[in-house]
């Protein structure tokens, strides 16, 4: 089911996390093909956490990966934990295991946030690496507190207007994080949220309701309601469990 609501381009609902991952992988591969045709390369920021793992695994699958020109992909990260790349909590490690180690993506095209450094040093270095060329797609998860990337409610990172990458102290361990800011996320051509599981249902409903309220003061919104690319393209992928509390008006299109 594909609908739209408020400032959201589409809300795409799938039976379960597997079918969601398959659809999102096909969508991402198509976005990449289009970017490569138009601009010669595809710049994507990967999400961390657990939800995207299935998507990355699907992208690396022979049936899908074979049709992808990996040489033209440039992979960035929406955020990283303040840990080395081989640490169990590293977003890079998860992506490397599920995708990057399994496809012929040139190593120089993988732009890792160096979580092993101090968060401020890593943020400054990454801001230079990211540059000011917009990302084509930024993949994002949503925490059950409404955070996205490492933009947690109540943190000063939400107020950052100039920097594209900042150090963040997260309420959730690992507490030291590095995150793209709303400036960087909103400069992307497209944001794609991946939300699964019953535990996210209430918060997803709240976030989409906030996004539908055009009059709300951004400072009062949850971080996942504040990712608004200037292109206006924001798509939500949810499984039935996460979409279970959505009111009918979000599903009518
Ligand atoms: C991280 C992610 C974070 C994640 C959400 C959802 O570093 O953990 O950037 O924003 O996407 O916390 O995580 P799950 O997919 O594990 O629910």
Boltz pocket constraint, residues with backbone or C-beta under 6 A from the ligand:
constraints:
  - pocket:
      binder: B
      contacts: [[A, 47], [A, 48], [A, 49], [A, 50], [A, 51], [A, 52], [A, 78], [A, 79], [A, 80], [A, 81], [A, 91], [A, 140], [A, 141], [A, 142], [A, 143], [A, 144], [A, 147], [A, 148], [A, 149], [A, 150], [A, 194], [A, 196]]
      max_distance: 6.0
